[in-house]
Amino acid sequence: MRNPGNSVYFLDNNNGWVVGDQGTILRSTDGGFNWFVQSQDVTGYFLCSVFFTDYDNGWITGDGGTILHTSNGGAQILSDEFWKNNINLPIIDFTLSEDFIAVAVPPDYLQDHHLVGVMLMIDTVLHTSDSDLQFTLSHSTITDTVIY
C-alpha cells in the first residue's frame, strides 16, 4: 500500500478520509478498520491535507497548488451506466412481474472498490391500480422495497 500518512480527517466516528503520497485517497466507513481506494485520477500528486464539511463536500490540498473538491463524498462513479429501456412488461393485478438486469464487474475492480449506492430511475408505469404495485431491488439474499 502507498503511504497514506499525510493527513487524516474523520467527520464522525465512522466516516473518514486519508490522503498521502502518489495521490493516495482512501476512505473508511467503519471507524478506520477497513479502508478502500477513493480515487485513481490523481496518481503522482503529493496530497497534504483533507477536510470535509459534511458527508458529500470535501477538499484536498496538495503539492504545487493542487486543490481538489468533491460534492459526492469522493465516490467513484463508474463510467459505465446500465440501462434497460422499453421493457413493456405486463403487470397483471395481484401477480408477480419480474425483470432482471445483469451487471458484470471485473473481479480485480472489486478488490479496490466498494459499491456505495445504486440509482434507480423509473420513468413510466401504466397500471390500473397503484395500490397493488411494489418495486423491489434484489441481489443475492438481500431484497429491499424501493416503492410500495
Secondary structure, DSSP 8 states (H G I E B T S, - for coil): -----SEEEESSSS-EEEE-GGG-EEEESSTTSS-EE--STTTT--EEEEEESSSS-EEEEEGGGEEEEESSTT----S-------------TTS-----------HHHHHH---------------S-GGG--EEEEETTEEEEEE-
